C-alpha cells in the first residue's frame, strides 16, 4: 500500500484541512497525439505520449468545488456511469469497475 500523501487545502475550505490521496485507481495511456486512450500500453508503443493516473482522494467534511462558468458540475450515480462511454467518455465510464476494488466504511 502506498504512503499517504496529504495536500494542504486552504483555498477551498477557508481553513487548513487536508486532502488525503489514498490509492491510485487506474492508469490510462495515450500512445500518440490522437484522442483514443487505453488502460494498457499497446505492444507496438515504446514511449507513450501521455500517462493519465486517477487517484482516490479523501475530502474533508466540508469543502467547496470551484467550477469555471463554462463548465457544468454533474453529480452522476455510479450506475449511470457504468458502460456509458458515449455519454461520459471511456475514462469516466470505467470508474464503477475500478472503484469496486475498494471497501468503503461509512461512519
C-alpha contacts under 8 A as a table, 3 or more apart, distances in Angstrom:
res1	aa1	res2	aa2	distance
1	X	23	X	7.83
2	X	22	X	7.66
2	X	23	X	7.07
3	X	22	X	7.80
4	X	20	X	6.54
4	X	21	X	5.99
4	X	22	X	5.57
5	X	20	X	5.87
5	X	21	X	5.20
5	X	22	X	7.09
6	X	18	X	5.95
6	X	19	X	5.53
6	X	20	X	4.77
6	X	21	X	6.25
7	X	18	X	5.58
7	X	19	X	5.20
7	X	20	X	6.70
7	X	21	X	7.82
8	X	16	X	6.61
8	X	17	X	6.47
8	X	18	X	5.02
8	X	19	X	6.66
9	X	12	X	6.21
9	X	13	X	6.85
9	X	15	X	7.48
9	X	16	X	5.96
9	X	17	X	5.56
9	X	18	X	5.58
9	X	19	X	6.66
10	X	13	X	5.79
10	X	14	X	5.30
10	X	15	X	5.04
10	X	16	X	4.83
10	X	17	X	6.56
11	X	14	X	5.77
11	X	15	X	7.68
12	X	63	X	6.18
12	X	64	X	5.44
12	X	65	X	7.02
12	X	66	X	7.66
13	X	16	X	7.47
13	X	17	X	7.24
13	X	62	X	6.83
13	X	63	X	5.11
13	X	64	X	6.14
17	X	60	X	6.48
18	X	59	X	7.62
18	X	60	X	6.77
19	X	57	X	6.59
19	X	58	X	5.63
19	X	59	X	5.34
19	X	60	X	6.52
20	X	57	X	5.57
20	X	58	X	4.87
20	X	59	X	6.97
21	X	55	X	6.70
21	X	56	X	6.06
21	X	57	X	4.48
21	X	58	X	6.32
22	X	55	X	7.21
22	X	56	X	5.63
22	X	57	X	5.88
22	X	58	X	7.03
23	X	55	X	5.68
23	X	56	X	5.24
23	X	57	X	7.59
24	X	53	X	7.00
24	X	54	X	5.92
24	X	55	X	4.29
24	X	56	X	6.15
25	X	53	X	7.50
25	X	54	X	5.37
25	X	55	X	5.18
25	X	56	X	6.21
25	X	98	X	6.18
25	X	99	X	6.97
26	X	39	X	7.67
26	X	53	X	5.92
26	X	54	X	5.45
26	X	55	X	7.37
26	X	98	X	6.86
27	X	39	X	5.93
27	X	40	X	7.52
27	X	51	X	7.05
27	X	52	X	5.78
27	X	53	X	4.66
27	X	54	X	6.57
28	X	37	X	6.21
28	X	38	X	5.45
28	X	39	X	4.48
28	X	40	X	6.54
28	X	51	X	5.86
28	X	52	X	5.01
28	X	53	X	6.39
28	X	91	X	7.75
29	X	37	X	5.48
29	X	38	X	5.31
29	X	39	X	6.23
29	X	40	X	6.38
29	X	41	X	6.15
29	X	48	X	6.48
29	X	49	X	7.65
29	X	50	X	5.67
29	X	51	X	4.67
29	X	52	X	6.20
30	X	33	X	7.22
30	X	34	X	7.58
30	X	35	X	7.61
30	X	36	X	6.53
30	X	37	X	4.62
30	X	38	X	6.42
30	X	48	X	5.91
30	X	49	X	5.79
30	X	50	X	4.99
30	X	51	X	6.55
31	X	37	X	7.42
31	X	41	X	7.25
31	X	42	X	7.39
31	X	45	X	6.30
31	X	47	X	7.31
31	X	48	X	4.30
31	X	49	X	5.45
31	X	50	X	6.96
32	X	48	X	6.50
32	X	49	X	5.39
32	X	50	X	7.78
33	X	49	X	6.83
37	X	90	X	7.87
38	X	41	X	6.90
38	X	42	X	7.82
41	X	45	X	6.74
41	X	48	X	7.33
42	X	45	X	5.60
43	X	46	X	7.76
45	X	48	X	6.30
48	X	51	X	7.11
59	X	62	X	7.87
59	X	63	X	7.28
60	X	63	X	6.27
67	X	71	X	6.39
67	X	72	X	7.23
67	X	73	X	6.95
68	X	71	X	5.45
68	X	72	X	7.95
69	X	72	X	7.56
76	X	80	X	6.48
76	X	81	X	7.07
77	X	80	X	5.51
77	X	81	X	6.80
78	X	81	X	5.08
78	X	82	X	6.24
78	X	95	X	7.65
78	X	96	X	5.77
79	X	82	X	5.25
79	X	96	X	7.49
80	X	84	X	7.09
81	X	84	X	5.48
81	X	85	X	7.80
81	X	88	X	6.93
81	X	92	X	6.98
81	X	93	X	4.87
81	X	94	X	7.48
81	X	95	X	7.40
81	X	96	X	7.08
82	X	93	X	5.38
82	X	94	X	6.48
82	X	95	X	7.46
82	X	96	X	5.92
82	X	97	X	7.70
83	X	93	X	5.69
83	X	94	X	6.99
84	X	87	X	5.61
84	X	88	X	6.27
84	X	89	X	7.37
84	X	93	X	5.53
85	X	88	X	5.18
85	X	89	X	4.27
85	X	90	X	4.84
85	X	91	X	7.87
85	X	92	X	7.55
85	X	93	X	5.25
86	X	89	X	5.80
86	X	90	X	7.85
88	X	91	X	7.89
88	X	92	X	5.87
88	X	93	X	5.91
89	X	92	X	5.83
89	X	93	X	6.05
90	X	93	X	5.35
90	X	94	X	6.54
91	X	94	X	5.68
91	X	95	X	7.15
92	X	95	X	5.47
93	X	96	X	7.22
94	X	97	X	5.54
94	X	98	X	6.32
95	X	98	X	5.03
95	X	99	X	5.83
96	X	99	X	5.22
96	X	100	X	6.15
97	X	100	X	5.32
97	X	101	X	7.61
98	X	101	X	6.17
99	X	102	X	5.83
100	X	103	X	7.56
